[in-house]
Amino acid sequence: MDAVFSGLASGFATALQPFNLMLVLAGCFAGTLIGALPGIGPINGVAILLPIAYSLGFPAESAIILLAGIYYGAEYGGRISSILLNVPGDAGAVMTTLDGNPMARNGEAGKALSLSAIASFVGGTFAVVLMSLFGPLLASYAVTFSPSDYVALMVFAFASLASLVGANPVKTLLGAVIGLILASVGIDANTGVARYTFGIPDILAGIDFLVVVIGLFGMAELIHLVEQQARGQLKTLKIDKSFVTMADLARTKWTILRASMIGFFIGILPGTGASVASAVAYGSEKRACNNAPSFGKGDIRGLAAPEAANNAAAGGAMVPMLTLGIPGSGTTAILLGALLLFNVQPGPLMFEQRPEVAWGLIASMYIGNIALLVINLPLVGLFARMLTIPQQYLTPLIAVLAFVGVYSIVGNAHDLYMITLLGVFGWVMRKLGFSLAPVILGFVLGGLFENNLRRALSISGGDWTILVTSWNAIGLYVLTVAIIVVPLVYSRYRTRALAEGDADATTDAPRS
């Protein structure tokens, strides 16, 4: 423990140097702006700015501090478009739309933005504290997860979808299946067979996540606004001076703590990321609140849970990268490449050979979380004023963000037609009462599920028993059964108790 505190002290000495401190603030501010752009997300933001940091000749510790600031700044920024426009900035912000956007439409945009900033701060700080104290130990456990264990984790995540959103579990699961189908489009990596491509060469490589999320959310929202405008049903959204109160924080304190723990521990598992963490945290919180009907309609707990989880997952993903040299997410894979670009080898020896890089990065994350809170809270009112833009001007704004965001990253004109097609499909699903979040989560989890299932069966030579031979997998399957069975048993018990109570009340009633 003494080594941890001495390492942190040297890290703060590095991070608090004026130049590095300036880079922390610049990275956090730039990351917030990047995250607010629909579809760009932290992975693209870090990838775009990596060549700039390298070409400017920054020292290794300064460059990685800047890129890390962009990383968790973008995790913060992703909530802005999710709450205000119902268009998630990245996969981890999909769950934020479920209760964040209804809050904004109910005139509580300020409360939603400020609460998400505080939940993100707590989740991010919680992750950095645990990373400082137990990083190497947790990373050594995370790498014990085999492909079969990841299959069990994906099954657990899919089971969580059943009670995730909406009042109809069948529609929720059907939406997840549609996401799985979209994830399977393209060339099968093992057999070379084209799946669901219909002879279209542009989708042989599959459908990019950016195309799916912008199409189903951004374009579907655009079509919905055009429909309202054509019917003369456009309403001016209320903007008040609402801000998160101490009563709100007291109501969500355990929500934020639970979600932070879930997000961090899922984040340290290589390859999972914030999308899985936020989905599991939201589903767990909804069940902890006995499937309160207010979820999905602007419940502050439904906003706080995914926001805390995705920022905790971002910190958790740093653990295997720094301590083992194994990226925990797509963004940390780019950060790993950045370290190698500067001749820094991540792993246990980095803390001894390059302590200024390892501990400087960790210390900068403490500073960055505070900086993001200080930067974001005063801007809540400014962000909320975006909703005062007349809808007839907001509609083309969403269209421009959607098309420019997709084309600037993907660079294929065919994908512009694809987001339009998916937008019409998403609009039809909304009209039929489907939630779009399970589709996105099915798409994200589908690739992880298929890849790990193939690896597990390849290792075992096709023996399916490998999926249930490890204690990690068995524990996850037990949790899967529990989250399906326990709510059913509880609901039946509660119904019976209420029926018996009514019967007793009728028996005890005085006769006239």
C-alpha positions as CSV (number, residue, x, y, z in Angstrom):
1,M,0.0,0.0,0.0
2,D,2.9,2.3,0.7
3,A,4.1,1.7,-2.9
4,V,0.7,2.8,-4.1
5,F,0.7,6.1,-2.2
6,S,4.3,6.9,-3.2
7,G,3.4,6.1,-6.8
8,L,0.4,8.4,-6.7
9,A,2.5,11.1,-5.2
10,S,5.0,10.9,-8.0
11,G,2.1,10.7,-10.5
12,F,0.5,13.9,-9.2
13,A,3.9,15.6,-9.4
14,T,3.9,14.7,-13.1
15,A,0.3,15.5,-13.8
16,L,0.3,18.9,-12.0
17,Q,3.2,20.2,-14.1
18,P,1.7,23.3,-15.8
19,F,2.1,21.8,-19.3
20,N,0.5,18.5,-18.4
21,L,-2.2,20.2,-16.4
22,M,-3.1,22.3,-19.5
23,L,-3.2,19.1,-21.6
24,V,-5.6,17.5,-19.1
25,L,-8.0,20.4,-19.3
26,A,-7.7,20.7,-23.1
27,G,-8.3,17.0,-23.5
28,C,-11.3,17.0,-21.2
29,F,-12.9,20.0,-23.0
30,A,-12.2,18.6,-26.5
31,G,-13.4,15.2,-25.5
32,T,-16.7,16.7,-24.2
33,L,-17.3,18.4,-27.5
34,I,-16.3,15.3,-29.5
35,G,-18.6,13.1,-27.4
36,A,-21.5,15.4,-27.9
37,L,-21.4,14.9,-31.7
38,P,-23.7,11.9,-32.5
39,G,-21.8,8.8,-33.5
40,I,-18.3,10.1,-33.2
41,G,-17.6,8.7,-29.7
42,P,-14.3,8.4,-27.8
43,I,-12.7,5.7,-30.0
44,N,-12.9,8.0,-33.1
45,G,-11.9,11.1,-31.2
46,V,-8.8,9.5,-29.8
47,A,-7.9,7.9,-33.2
48,I,-8.2,11.3,-34.9
49,L,-6.1,13.2,-32.4
50,L,-3.4,10.6,-31.9
51,P,-1.4,11.6,-35.0
52,I,-1.5,15.2,-33.9
53,A,-0.2,14.4,-30.4
54,Y,2.6,12.3,-32.0
55,S,3.6,14.9,-34.6
56,L,3.9,17.7,-32.1
57,G,6.7,15.8,-30.3
58,F,5.0,15.6,-26.9
59,P,6.8,13.5,-24.2
60,A,5.1,10.1,-23.7
61,E,3.5,11.0,-20.4
62,S,2.1,14.2,-21.9
63,A,0.7,12.6,-25.0
64,I,-1.0,9.8,-23.1
65,I,-2.4,12.3,-20.6
66,L,-4.0,14.3,-23.4
67,L,-5.4,11.2,-25.1
68,A,-6.8,9.9,-21.9
69,G,-8.5,13.2,-21.2
70,I,-10.2,13.0,-24.6
71,Y,-11.3,9.5,-23.8
72,Y,-13.1,10.1,-20.6
73,G,-14.2,13.6,-21.7
74,A,-16.0,12.0,-24.6
75,E,-17.7,9.5,-22.2
76,Y,-19.0,12.6,-20.4
77,G,-20.0,14.4,-23.6
78,G,-21.9,11.5,-25.0
79,R,-24.8,12.3,-22.6
80,I,-25.5,15.7,-24.2
81,S,-26.9,14.5,-27.5
82,S,-28.5,11.5,-25.8
83,I,-30.5,13.6,-23.4
84,L,-31.3,16.6,-25.6
85,L,-31.7,15.0,-29.0
86,N,-32.4,11.3,-28.2
87,V,-29.3,10.5,-30.4
88,P,-26.6,8.6,-28.4
89,G,-23.0,9.8,-28.9
90,D,-21.7,6.3,-28.7
91,A,-22.7,2.7,-27.7
92,G,-22.3,3.4,-24.0
93,A,-24.8,6.3,-24.2
94,V,-27.6,4.3,-25.7
95,M,-29.1,3.5,-22.2
96,T,-28.9,7.2,-21.3
97,T,-31.6,8.0,-23.9
98,L,-34.2,5.8,-22.1
99,D,-34.8,8.2,-19.2
100,G,-32.6,11.2,-20.1
101,N,-34.5,12.3,-23.1
102,P,-38.0,11.9,-21.5
103,M,-36.7,14.1,-18.7
104,A,-35.6,16.8,-21.2
105,R,-39.0,16.6,-22.9
106,N,-40.7,17.0,-19.5
107,G,-38.8,20.3,-19.0
108,E,-36.1,18.8,-16.8
109,A,-33.1,19.1,-19.2
110,G,-31.0,21.0,-16.6
111,K,-31.7,18.4,-13.9
112,A,-30.9,15.5,-16.3
113,L,-27.6,17.1,-17.5
114,S,-26.4,18.0,-14.0
115,L,-27.4,14.6,-12.5
116,S,-25.6,12.8,-15.4
117,A,-22.5,14.9,-14.8
118,I,-22.4,14.1,-11.1
119,A,-23.1,10.4,-11.7
120,S,-20.3,10.3,-14.3
121,F,-18.0,12.0,-11.9
122,V,-18.7,9.5,-9.1
123,G,-18.5,6.5,-11.4
124,G,-15.2,7.7,-13.0
125,T,-13.6,8.6,-9.6
126,F,-14.7,5.3,-8.1
127,A,-13.0,3.5,-10.9
128,V,-9.8,5.4,-10.6
129,V,-9.6,4.7,-6.8
130,L,-10.1,1.0,-7.3
131,M,-7.6,1.0,-10.2
132,S,-5.0,2.7,-8.0
133,L,-5.6,0.3,-5.1
134,F,-6.4,-3.1,-6.7
135,G,-5.5,-2.7,-10.4
136,P,-2.9,-5.5,-10.8
137,L,-4.9,-8.0,-8.7
138,L,-8.2,-7.3,-10.5
139,A,-6.5,-7.5,-13.9
140,S,-4.9,-10.9,-13.1
141,Y,-8.4,-12.2,-12.3
142,A,-9.9,-10.7,-15.4
143,V,-7.5,-12.6,-17.7
144,T,-8.8,-15.9,-16.2
145,F,-12.0,-15.3,-18.2
146,S,-11.9,-17.8,-21.1
147,P,-14.1,-17.6,-24.3
148,S,-16.6,-19.8,-22.6
149,D,-16.9,-17.4,-19.7
150,Y,-17.5,-14.6,-22.1
151,V,-20.3,-16.6,-23.7
152,A,-21.9,-16.9,-20.2
153,L,-21.5,-13.2,-19.7
154,M,-23.2,-12.5,-23.0
155,V,-26.1,-14.9,-22.0
156,F,-26.4,-13.0,-18.7
157,A,-26.5,-9.7,-20.6
158,F,-29.2,-11.0,-23.0
159,A,-31.3,-12.2,-20.1
160,S,-31.0,-8.8,-18.6
161,L,-32.7,-7.4,-21.7
162,A,-36.0,-9.2,-20.9
163,S,-36.9,-6.7,-18.2
164,L,-34.8,-3.9,-19.6
165,V,-37.2,-1.5,-21.3
166,G,-40.9,-1.3,-22.1
167,A,-43.8,-3.2,-20.8
168,N,-43.7,-6.0,-23.3
169,P,-40.7,-8.4,-22.9
170,V,-41.6,-10.2,-26.1
171,K,-41.0,-6.9,-28.1
172,T,-37.8,-6.3,-26.2
173,L,-36.4,-9.8,-27.0
174,L,-37.6,-9.5,-30.6
175,G,-35.7,-6.2,-30.9
176,A,-32.6,-7.9,-29.5
177,V,-33.0,-10.6,-32.2
178,I,-33.2,-8.0,-34.9
179,G,-29.9,-6.6,-33.5
180,L,-28.3,-10.0,-33.7
181,I,-29.4,-10.4,-37.3
182,L,-27.8,-7.0,-38.2
183,A,-24.6,-8.1,-36.4
184,S,-24.4,-11.2,-38.6
185,V,-24.5,-9.3,-41.9
186,G,-21.3,-9.7,-43.9
187,I,-18.6,-12.3,-44.6
188,D,-18.4,-15.2,-42.1
189,A,-14.8,-15.0,-40.9
190,N,-14.5,-18.8,-40.6
191,T,-16.4,-20.1,-43.7
192,G,-16.1,-17.1,-46.0
193,V,-19.8,-17.3,-46.7
194,A,-21.7,-14.1,-47.3
195,R,-24.6,-13.7,-44.9
196,Y,-27.6,-11.4,-45.5
197,T,-25.7,-9.3,-48.1
198,F,-28.2,-9.8,-51.0
199,G,-25.4,-9.4,-53.5
200,I,-24.6,-5.9,-52.3
201,P,-20.7,-5.5,-52.2
202,D,-20.7,-2.5,-49.8
203,I,-22.0,-4.6,-46.9
204,L,-19.7,-7.6,-47.4
205,A,-17.6,-6.2,-44.5
206,G,-20.7,-5.9,-42.3
207,I,-22.7,-2.9,-41.2
208,D,-20.7,-0.4,-39.1
209,F,-21.9,0.3,-35.6
210,L,-21.9,4.0,-36.4
211,V,-24.3,3.5,-39.3
212,V,-26.7,1.4,-37.1
213,V,-26.8,3.8,-34.2
214,I,-27.2,7.0,-36.3
215,G,-29.7,5.3,-38.5
216,L,-31.9,3.8,-35.8
217,F,-31.7,6.8,-33.5
218,G,-30.7,9.9,-35.4
219,M,-32.6,9.4,-38.6
220,A,-35.6,7.8,-36.9
221,E,-35.8,10.9,-34.7
222,L,-35.6,13.1,-37.7
223,I,-38.4,11.3,-39.5
224,H,-40.5,11.5,-36.3
225,L,-40.0,15.3,-36.1
226,V,-40.9,15.7,-39.8
227,E,-44.1,13.6,-39.2
228,Q,-45.0,15.9,-36.2
229,Q,-44.3,19.0,-38.3
230,A,-46.5,17.7,-41.2
231,R,-49.4,17.0,-38.7
232,G,-49.0,20.4,-37.0
233,Q,-48.2,18.7,-33.7
234,L,-44.8,20.2,-33.0
235,K,-44.6,21.5,-29.5
236,T,-42.1,23.9,-28.0
237,L,-40.2,22.0,-25.3
238,K,-40.3,23.6,-21.9
239,I,-37.0,24.8,-20.5
240,D,-36.9,25.6,-16.8
241,K,-34.0,26.3,-14.5
242,S,-34.1,22.9,-12.9
243,F,-30.9,21.6,-11.4
244,V,-30.1,18.5,-9.4
245,T,-31.1,18.8,-5.8
246,M,-29.8,17.2,-2.6
247,A,-33.1,15.2,-2.5
248,D,-32.3,13.8,-6.0
249,L,-28.7,12.9,-4.9
250,A,-30.0,11.2,-1.8
251,R,-32.5,9.2,-3.9
252,T,-29.9,8.1,-6.3
253,K,-26.8,7.6,-4.1
254,W,-27.2,3.8,-3.9
255,T,-28.1,3.6,-7.5
256,I,-24.8,5.4,-8.4
257,L,-22.8,3.3,-6.1
258,R,-24.3,0.0,-7.4
259,A,-23.9,1.1,-11.0
260,S,-20.3,2.2,-10.5
261,M,-19.3,-1.2,-9.1
262,I,-21.1,-3.0,-11.9
263,G,-19.5,-0.7,-14.5
264,F,-15.9,-1.0,-13.1
265,F,-15.9,-4.8,-12.8
266,I,-17.4,-5.3,-16.3
267,G,-15.0,-2.7,-17.7
268,I,-11.9,-4.7,-16.6
269,L,-13.0,-7.6,-18.7
270,P,-11.2,-7.2,-22.0
271,G,-13.5,-6.7,-24.9
272,T,-16.7,-5.8,-23.1
273,G,-16.8,-2.0,-22.7
274,A,-19.3,0.6,-21.6
275,S,-22.2,-0.6,-23.7
276,V,-22.4,-3.9,-21.8
277,A,-21.8,-2.2,-18.4
278,S,-24.5,0.4,-18.9
279,A,-27.1,-2.2,-20.1
280,V,-26.4,-4.5,-17.2
281,A,-26.4,-1.6,-14.7
282,Y,-29.8,-0.2,-16.0
283,G,-31.4,-3.7,-16.0
284,S,-30.1,-4.4,-12.5
285,E,-31.3,-1.0,-11.2
286,K,-34.8,-1.5,-12.7
287,R,-35.1,-4.9,-11.0
288,A,-33.8,-3.4,-7.7
289,C,-36.6,-0.9,-8.0
290,N,-39.2,-3.7,-8.5
291,N,-39.6,-2.8,-12.2
292,A,-41.0,0.7,-11.3
293,P,-43.3,1.9,-14.1
294,S,-41.5,5.3,-14.1
295,F,-38.4,3.7,-15.7
296,G,-38.3,4.8,-19.4
297,K,-40.5,7.8,-18.7
298,G,-37.9,10.1,-17.0
299,D,-36.9,8.3,-13.8
300,I,-33.7,9.9,-12.4
301,R,-32.5,6.4,-11.3
302,G,-32.8,5.2,-14.8
303,L,-30.5,8.1,-15.9
304,A,-28.0,7.9,-13.0
305,A,-27.3,4.1,-13.4
306,P,-26.0,4.0,-17.0
307,E,-24.1,7.3,-16.6
308,A,-22.2,6.0,-13.6
309,A,-21.7,2.6,-15.1
310,N,-20.3,3.8,-18.5
311,N,-17.7,6.1,-16.9
312,A,-16.7,3.5,-14.3
313,A,-16.3,1.0,-17.2
314,A,-14.0,3.5,-19.0
315,G,-11.8,3.6,-15.9
316,G,-12.0,-0.2,-15.5
317,A,-10.9,-0.8,-19.1
318,M,-7.7,1.0,-18.3
319,V,-6.8,-1.6,-15.7
320,P,-5.9,-4.6,-18.0
321,M,-4.2,-2.2,-20.5
322,L,-1.8,-0.7,-17.9
323,T,-1.1,-3.7,-15.8
324,L,-1.1,-6.5,-18.4
325,G,-0.9,-4.8,-21.8
326,I,-4.3,-6.1,-22.8
327,P,-6.8,-3.5,-24.1
328,G,-10.1,-3.6,-22.3
329,S,-12.0,-1.8,-25.0
330,G,-11.7,-0.4,-28.5
331,T,-10.5,3.0,-27.2
332,T,-7.9,1.5,-24.8
333,A,-6.6,-0.5,-27.8
334,I,-5.8,2.8,-29.5
335,L,-4.2,4.1,-26.3
336,L,-2.2,0.9,-26.1
337,G,-1.0,1.6,-29.7
338,A,-0.1,5.1,-28.6
339,L,2.0,3.8,-25.8
340,L,3.9,1.5,-28.1
341,L,4.3,4.4,-30.6
342,F,6.2,6.2,-27.8
343,N,8.3,3.1,-27.0
344,V,6.5,2.4,-23.8
345,Q,5.6,-1.2,-23.2
346,P,2.4,-1.6,-21.1
347,G,2.4,-4.2,-18.4
348,P,3.6,-4.8,-14.8
349,L,7.1,-3.6,-15.5
350,M,5.8,-0.2,-16.8
351,F,5.2,0.9,-13.2
352,E,8.9,0.3,-12.5
353,Q,10.5,1.3,-15.8
354,R,8.2,4.2,-16.7
355,P,6.5,5.3,-13.5
356,E,6.0,8.9,-14.8
357,V,3.8,7.5,-17.6
358,A,1.8,4.9,-15.5
359,W,1.3,6.9,-12.4
360,G,1.1,10.2,-14.2
361,L,-1.8,8.9,-16.3
362,I,-3.6,7.6,-13.2
363,A,-3.1,10.9,-11.4
364,S,-4.4,12.8,-14.4
365,M,-7.6,10.8,-14.3
366,Y,-8.3,12.1,-10.8
367,I,-7.7,15.6,-12.0
368,G,-9.6,15.1,-15.2
369,N,-12.8,13.9,-13.4
370,I,-12.8,17.0,-11.2
371,A,-12.1,19.2,-14.2
372,L,-15.0,17.7,-16.2
373,L,-17.4,18.3,-13.3
374,V,-16.2,21.9,-13.0
375,I,-16.4,22.4,-16.8
376,N,-19.7,20.7,-17.3
377,L,-21.9,21.9,-14.4
378,P,-21.7,25.6,-15.3
379,L,-22.6,24.8,-18.9
380,V,-25.7,22.9,-18.1
381,G,-27.9,25.9,-18.7
382,L,-26.2,26.6,-22.1
383,F,-26.6,23.0,-23.2
384,A,-30.3,23.0,-22.1
385,R,-30.9,26.1,-24.2
386,M,-30.4,23.9,-27.3
387,L,-33.9,22.7,-26.8
388,T,-35.2,26.3,-27.4
389,I,-34.2,25.9,-31.0
390,P,-37.4,25.8,-33.1
391,Q,-38.1,22.2,-34.2
392,Q,-38.2,23.2,-37.9
393,Y,-34.5,24.3,-37.5
394,L,-33.6,21.4,-35.1
395,T,-34.7,18.8,-37.8
396,P,-32.1,19.8,-40.4
397,L,-29.5,20.2,-37.6
398,I,-30.0,16.5,-36.7
399,A,-29.8,15.6,-40.4
400,V,-26.5,17.4,-40.9
401,L,-25.0,15.9,-37.8
402,A,-26.1,12.4,-38.9
403,F,-24.8,12.6,-42.5
404,V,-21.6,14.5,-41.7
405,G,-20.8,12.2,-38.7
406,V,-21.2,9.0,-40.7
407,Y,-19.4,10.2,-43.9
408,S,-16.5,11.7,-42.0
409,I,-15.8,8.5,-40.2
410,V,-16.9,5.8,-42.7
411,G,-16.2,7.6,-45.9
412,N,-18.6,5.5,-48.0
413,A,-21.6,7.1,-49.8
414,H,-23.5,3.8,-49.6
415,D,-23.7,4.1,-45.9
416,L,-25.7,7.4,-46.3
417,Y,-28.4,5.4,-48.0
418,M,-28.1,2.7,-45.3
419,I,-28.7,5.2,-42.4
420,T,-31.7,6.5,-44.3
421,L,-33.1,2.9,-44.7
422,L,-32.4,2.1,-41.1
423,G,-34.0,5.4,-40.1
424,V,-37.3,4.4,-41.8
425,F,-37.1,1.0,-40.2
426,G,-36.5,2.6,-36.7
427,W,-39.4,5.0,-37.2
428,V,-41.7,2.1,-38.1
429,M,-40.5,0.2,-35.0
430,R,-41.3,3.2,-32.8
431,K,-44.7,3.4,-34.3
432,L,-45.3,-0.2,-33.4
433,G,-44.2,0.3,-29.8
434,F,-40.7,-1.2,-30.0
435,S,-37.8,0.3,-28.0
436,L,-34.7,0.8,-30.2
437,A,-32.2,0.2,-27.3
438,P,-32.5,-3.6,-27.4
439,V,-31.7,-3.5,-31.1
440,I,-28.5,-1.6,-30.6
441,L,-27.5,-3.8,-27.6
442,G,-28.3,-7.0,-29.6
443,F,-26.1,-5.6,-32.4
444,V,-23.2,-4.8,-30.0
445,L,-23.4,-8.0,-28.0
446,G,-24.0,-10.2,-31.0
447,G,-20.5,-9.9,-32.4
448,L,-19.0,-10.6,-28.9
449,F,-21.2,-13.6,-28.4
450,E,-20.5,-15.2,-31.8
451,N,-16.8,-14.6,-31.7
452,N,-16.4,-16.1,-28.2
453,L,-18.7,-19.0,-28.9
454,R,-16.6,-19.9,-32.0
455,R,-13.4,-19.6,-30.0
456,A,-14.7,-21.8,-27.2
457,L,-15.9,-24.5,-29.6
458,S,-12.7,-24.3,-31.5
459,I,-10.7,-24.9,-28.3
460,S,-12.9,-27.9,-27.3
461,G,-13.1,-29.4,-30.8
462,G,-16.8,-28.8,-30.9
463,D,-17.5,-30.1,-27.4
464,W,-20.4,-28.0,-26.0
465,T,-19.7,-29.0,-22.4
466,I,-16.8,-26.5,-22.4
467,L,-19.5,-23.8,-22.0
468,V,-20.4,-25.0,-18.5
469,T,-17.1,-26.3,-17.1
470,S,-15.6,-23.2,-15.4
471,W,-16.8,-21.7,-12.1
472,N,-16.9,-18.2,-13.7
473,A,-19.4,-19.5,-16.3
474,I,-21.4,-21.5,-13.7
475,G,-21.7,-18.4,-11.5
476,L,-23.0,-16.3,-14.4
477,Y,-25.5,-18.9,-15.5
478,V,-26.8,-19.1,-11.9
479,L,-27.2,-15.3,-12.0
480,T,-29.0,-15.6,-15.4
481,V,-31.5,-18.1,-14.0
482,A,-32.0,-15.9,-10.9
483,I,-32.8,-12.7,-12.8
484,I,-35.4,-14.6,-14.8
485,V,-37.0,-16.7,-12.0
486,V,-36.8,-14.5,-9.0
487,P,-39.0,-11.6,-10.5
488,L,-41.6,-14.2,-11.5
489,V,-41.7,-15.9,-8.1
490,Y,-41.8,-12.5,-6.4
491,S,-44.6,-11.3,-8.6
492,R,-46.6,-14.4,-8.0
493,Y,-46.0,-14.2,-4.2
494,R,-47.0,-10.5,-4.2
495,T,-50.2,-11.2,-6.2
496,R,-51.1,-14.0,-3.8
497,A,-50.4,-11.9,-0.7
498,L,-52.6,-9.0,-2.1
499,A,-55.4,-11.5,-2.9
500,E,-55.3,-13.0,0.6
501,G,-55.2,-9.5,2.1
502,D,-58.3,-8.5,0.1
503,A,-60.0,-11.7,1.1
504,D,-59.3,-11.1,4.8
505,A,-60.5,-7.5,4.5
506,T,-63.8,-8.8,3.0
507,T,-64.2,-11.4,5.7
508,D,-63.6,-8.9,8.5
509,A,-65.9,-6.3,7.1
510,P,-69.0,-5.7,9.4
511,R,-72.2,-7.0,8.0
512,S,-75.1,-4.6,7.7
